[in-house]
Amino acid sequence: MNYRTLGRTGYQVSEIGYGTWGIGRKMWRGGNDKQSLRALHRAADLGLNFLDTALIYGEGHSERLIGQFLKDLPAQAMVVATKVPPLNLRWPAQGSLRETFPREHIIESAETSLRNLRVDSLDLLQLHVWSPDWIDEDEWYEVLTDLKKSGKVKFFGVSIGDHKPKEALQLVSSGLVDSIQVIFNIFEQSPLKELFPVCLENNVGVIARVPFDEGALCGEITPETRFAKKDWRNRYFSGDRKRQVFDRVVRLKKLLGSGEGTLPELALGFCLHPQAVSTVIPGMRSSRHVDANLRVSDQPPLTSGMLSQLRTHSWKKNFYKG
């Protein structure tokens, strides 16, 4: 496993991290807690040391499961990032700062996460949504700074809205946050143009999320794919979207040869190529997923020729809408 610095936090984090939305189970089907705990331990055994979770994942279930996992590990073995949900539960960010992240709500959420994770201090606390309209307001920053001064939070950042990396440019330049979480994958390449250079310039860590585009870049979705009844991907891949994904993935697979491995490996390799990216966080619900994803860190980086070809597969879309 290779490690990178998470911006000004100084944390040395595994370049492949662990996205834990799936193990919260509420909006995903498949897997169970025993399987998830085995996968977490397997990841730790292979050198992974960065977990990304959120209070909203399974209404705290993901955090509580991680807390159970952490009690069996040596102190400081993991860097755990979690998120404060918007009070109005609106994704992407909607409404005023007072409606979304009032002081009392941020404090209460942080306290709940501390209890769920069974820790005395949160390594990284992120606001789960962000609006550039809030940049000139003081309350969100003051309360996070107070939490940091109290020792309950070590560093803080924000998770940027879906496919809107430009909305964080002023925030990153301001020096107010330690990290940014953003969608970045073969299809969604827009952070490369402006956001990543600004993050490097300001020493802000980058957590790259959705490396597989919610499963599209795993290469297994066909027009006939069916998800479980309550799986949220029924909405994400609604209408003719599975056909759109399938057609584009067929073209991507033509790039695979003897040296490129699988499509998921290619997808992770692409996410790791920018210097600005500190860690990429695929979701993993089994030890099989862990083994497959973590071995990418031990593979040679993608060639410039392959990267040039992959850049032609950028796809402007937003399946989170509608």
N, C-alpha and C positions, 0 to 999 in steps of 0.2 A: 504494500500500500504506500502510495506517495502522499505527502502532506503539503499543504499550502497555508500561508498566513491569511487569517480572516481580517484583512484591513488593519486599522489602528488598534483593534482589540489585542493583537499579538498572539491570539490563539493559533496554535498549529493544528489544523483540522484535516482530516482525511479528505482527499479530493473527491471521493465518492462518499456522500453522506446518506442518511436514512430518512426518507420522507414517511411520516407515520399517520397520514390521513387514513389510509386503508385499514390500519389495525384498530382504528376507532370503531370500525365496522358498521356504523349507523347508515351510511350512504353507499356502502360497498357490500357486495355479497361474496362469500367464499372465505375460507380460513376460519380460525378460532384462536382464542387467547393462548392456548398451549402451543399451537403452531407458531404464533407470533413471538412468543417468548423464546422459543427455540431459535427462530430466525434472528432475533436481537442478539442472543448469545453467540450465534455463529458469526454474525457480523463483527462483534467485538473480538472474537478469536482471530479473525482475519485482519484486524488492524483498524476497522472503522471506529471513529471516535466522535462523530458529529451526528446528532439527532435533531430533527426539526419536527415540532409538534404544534398544537394549538389548543386552547381551552375549548374551542367549539368542536373539535374532532370527537365525535361520539359523545358530546356533552360531558367532556372530561375523561372519557374512558381511555383514550389514547395516552393522556398524561398519567393516569393512574396505573396503567400497564407499564409504562416506562418507569414510574416510581418503584414498582415491584421489581423490575429488572435491575434498577440502579442499586438496590440494597445488597445485591450479591456481588457488586463490583468494588474494586479498590477505590478509595477517594480520588477525585480528580481524573478518573479514567475516561469520562465522557464530557463533551461540551454539548449542552442541551439548550436549544433555542425554542421558545414558545411564543404564543401570540395572544394579544388582547382582542377579543371580538368586538365589533362595533355594537354599541348599546342598542341601536335600532335594527340590528341584524340585517343590514342592507349591503349586499355585494353587487357591484362595486360600490365605492363610497358614495353616499347620497346624504344630503342634509348638512346642517351646520355642525361645527365641532362640538357644540354643546349637546346636540342630539346624538352624536356618534361616540365621542371620547371625553365625556366630562371627567373631572378630576376623581370623583368618588368611584366611578366605574373602573377607571384604570387601576386604582388602588385595590379595590375589591377583587378584580380579576387577577392581579398579581398575587394577592394573598391566597386565593383559591388555587392558583397554579403551584405555589410553594407547597401547599398541603398535598395536592395531588401527586407532585413529583417527589415529595418527602425530602426536600432540600431546604437549606437555610438561605440560599441566595440563587437567583436565576442568572445563568451565564449570559443569556441574551434574551431580552424581551422586545418583541416587535408589535407594532400596531398592525392589525390584520388587514386594514385598508388604508388608503391615503388619498387625500384630495389636495391639489396644489393651492386651493383656496385657503388652506389652513396655515400656510407657511408664515404669515405675519402675525398669527395668533400665538400667545405665550403659554396658555394653560397646559397643552399637551406636553410641551418641552419642560416646563417647570415641574410638573408632577413626576415625569420620568427622571429628571435630574434629582429630585428629592428622594425618589426610591433608590437611586444610585448612591446618594450620600448616606442613606440609612443602611446600606449594605445589602438590601434585599434584591437589588438588581446590579449586575456588574457592567453591562453595556446594553444599548438599545438601538433599534432600527425600525424600519417599516417594510411592509410587503406591498409592492406596487400593484395597482389594478391590472386586470387582464389586458394584455396587448397594448399597454399604454406607458412604455418606458420614458417617454418625454415628460410625463407628469412628475418625474422625480428629479429632473435635471437641476432645478433651482434648489431643491432640498439637499441634494448631494453637494452642490457647490457651496451651500451655506455652512457646511461643517457641523451641522446640528446632530447628525446621526452617524452611528458607527458601521451600519450595514444596510444593505438593500437586498430585498428578495424580489426576483423578477422571472417571468416566463421566458425561457430561452431554449430553443431546440432547432432542428433542421428546418422545420416549417416557419417558426417564429424567430427570425434573425435580426429584427429591428434594433435590439439593444446594442448590437455591434457598432452601429454608426455613430451614436452620440453618447449614450449612457455609459458604456464601458470605459471609453477614454476619460470621461469626467470622474468616474469612480477611481481609476488609477491615479489621476492627478490629485485627488483629495484623500487618497488612502482609505477609501470606504470599501469594506468587504462586500463581495457579491455572492449571494446564494441563488444558484440557478435552479428554478423549479420546473416541473412538467417536462422533463427531458424526452418523454415518450409521447407527448401530446395525448395524455389520458389513455394511452394504449394504442393509438393510431400507428406510432412508430415502432411498435413491437412486431408489426408485420403479420398479425394473425386475424385482423378484422376483414371480413368479406361482406358483400351485400346481404348474405344470409345469416350473419352473426346475430344471435339473440342474447340479451342480457337478462339476468333475473329480474323479476317484476319490480322490486323496489330499488334496483341499482340505478343511480343517478345518470349513468351513461346512456340510458334510454333517451334522455333529453339531449345530452351532448351530441349523440350520433343519430339524431332524429331525421326524419324525411329521407332525402337521398344522400345524406352525409357519409354513410358507410360506403356507398358507391364512389363518392368523390375521393375518400381516403384510399380505398382499394386501388383505384386507377393510378393515383400518385405513388403509392407504395410499390406497385408493380414496376414503375419506372425507376424508383430508387433501388430496388433489388438488383437491377441490371448492373449496378456499380459494384456489387459484391463479387469478389473473386476468391482465390485461394488464401489471400493474405488479409482480407478484411473481416473475417468472421461472420457473425450474425448481424442482422439489421439493428437490434438493440445495442450491440457493441459499437456499431458505427454511429448510432445516435448519441451514445454517451461520449464516444471519442470526439465527436463534433462539439459537444457542450464543454469539453475540457480544454479545447484548443486556445481560447482567449486567455491572455495573461491575467485579465481582470477577474476571472471567475475563481473564487476561493474554494467552492465546493458545489457539487451538483447533487440533488436529492431525489433520486428515483424512489417511488413507492415500492415497498417489498413486504410481502405477506407470508413468505415461506423461505426456508433455507435454500431451496433451489434457486429462487430469485436472487438471494444474497450471493450465492456462489457465482452465478452468471454475471451479475453486475459488478461485483468487486474485482473480478479478474481483469476488467478493462484497465484498471490502474497499473497493472503490471505489463501491459502491452505497449509497443512503440506508439508514439503519437502519430496521428494521421499525416500523410504526406501533403505537401503544398498542392500537388496535383489533385488529390482527392478532395481537399478542402475547396478548391476552386470549383470542382464539379458539384459539390454539395451546396455551394452558395447559389447555384442556379435553381435549387429546389425550394427556395423561400416561397411562402404561400401566405398571402394576405387574407386572413379570415378571422372570424370570431365565433366559434361554435358555442361559447358561453351565452350568447344572446339567443333568446327564443328557444 
